[in-house]
Amino acid sequence: MMRSRDCHSLLRSLVAGVFLAAAGNAVASEDLEPYKMIRSLQYLQDAIVAGDHSANEMQRFLLKTLDQRLRTASPDVFKDPRNVDAVFVFAMSGGNPQTLDFLAARDVDGEFDGRLARVLRRYFQGQGLTAVAAFEGLVKEYGTSPVGPYLALVAGNITANADPAKAIGYFDQVRLLAPGTNLEEAALRRSLAVILPTDPGRGFDLAAKYVRRFLYSPYASQFIDMFVQLATDDDGKGDRSRWTDVVSMMDDPRAHEFYLRVSRRALLAGNKDLARFAALNAERLSPSPGSENNAIGQLYGDLASISSSNVVEAAKSLSQIPDGALSERDRNLRAAAQKVVEQILMAPETSSVSAEPVVMPAGEAGQAATASATIPSAPAPTTSVAKPAAKTENPEMEASLQTYVEQNRMKLKQIDDLLSDEAYE
């Protein structure tokens, strides 16, 4: 059975063949109705967000061909309202906005909606906020027409910062009017950006919809950036399965990359538990043991374990990562981390006087925590009985231990500083 993405590729190829043939025949090109060409452009754009990235070249070809067709069309062509709608859709689909101005200026029969042409001109000039009220009225007026969902998407873009709730309403309208299209892809992605700071619960719902429908879109990297932020910021506030269930719908390579990015972000945020969790999942999903991505996951997991009682195991694991599996900056990061680990495991020097061995706190030095520092004690007084050693208090020793702890806290902070200097996204 042919897969959906294969069907898209085959149909796109058929469309490409038709238009390449038309491009070689001037008469055929001039006879093509603009609204029919727009339908082909819409199909190609929908195929692109569904994962057929090879359609990008055909999209550029169609946009150029459409631009030429519209500019050379006779005024009679626009007596058909479908061709007028095609001009507006063209302008809002990545076409040349100056072509809309050109045709609207030549319109002597009133075929073009002058109000819509004017507000779109302001939008394309970066002055959309000055036409918010006009857009609101036009979105209602055009409703379910072919132009309607495009207008709603533009209105949502304009109002996203000033009125997030209204923007979400526009994006919901787009999704209702144009399901499964490049318009829905854009509306889902932009909705997530708007609600990310305020409504993580709904964010997971939107993320699930995006993963099901548009994970292979060329714009999916923007979505992944936001989803990583959503998952790490929400950790500890709710059930972790809220986002791991969404990740389970991804294929292994994309889920692997997602977990790596979550691990790194969690490290930078100081969330060592999440960093280890994500690193372990990344290692589980690694394409092959010893690969570069698997080694990066192991590196992040080890870094997250340095401040725990597993510091010795983390140090051993760091040393076992093959150099060839890491980039130069990852090797530098590992080398710096190993130096920090060596300092953590090193027994502290002390000049204090004590008749008892010094035992380092297990939580700070793990299995290498015990270090003897026995120094000859001072002569005992002859006029009094010495107190039992277990009850002897040594302020100098306590100060030494406190200094050791503080120094190693600073060393652990060096890891976060090093990570902050690395940019993997």
Sequence and secondary structure as in RCSB ss.txt:
>XXXX:A:sequence
MMRSRDCHSLLRSLVAGVFLAAAGNAVASEDLEPYKMIRSLQYLQDAIVAGDHSANEMQRFLLKTLDQRLRTASP
DVFKDPRNVDAVFVFAMSGGNPQTLDFLAARDVDGEFDGRLARVLRRYFQGQGLTAVAAFEGLVKEYGTSPVGPY
LALVAGNITANADPAKAIGYFDQVRLLAPGTNLEEAALRRSLAVILPTDPGRGFDLAAKYVRRFLYSPYASQFID
MFVQLATDDDGKGDRSRWTDVVSMMDDPRAHEFYLRVSRRALLAGNKDLARFAALNAERLSPSPGSENNAIGQLY
GDLASISSSNVVEAAKSLSQIPDGALSERDRNLRAAAQKVVEQILMAPETSSVSAEPVVMPAGEAGQAATASATI
PSAPAPTTSVAKPAAKTENPEMEASLQTYVEQNRMKLKQIDDLLSDEAYE
>XXXX:A:secstr
   HHHHHHHHHHHHHHHHHHHHT HHHHHHS HHHHHHHHHHHHHHHHTT TTHHHHHHHHHHHHHHHHHH  G
GGGGSHHHHHHHHHHHTTTS HHHHHHHHHH  S  S HHHHHHHHHHHTT GGGGHHHHHHHHHHHTTSTTHHH
HHHHHHHHHTTT HHHHHHHHHHHHHHSTTSHHHHHHHHHHHHHHTTT HHHHHHHHHHHHHHHTTSTTHHHHHH
HHHHHHHHHBTTB THHHHHHHTTS HHHHHHHHHHHHHHHHHHT HHHHHHHHHHHHHT SSTT HHHHHHHHH
HHHHHTTSTTHHHHHHHHHHS GGGS HHHHHHHHHHHHHHHHHHS        SS  B  HHHHGGG B     
      SSS    GGG   HHHHHHHHHHHHHHHHHHHHHHHHHHH    
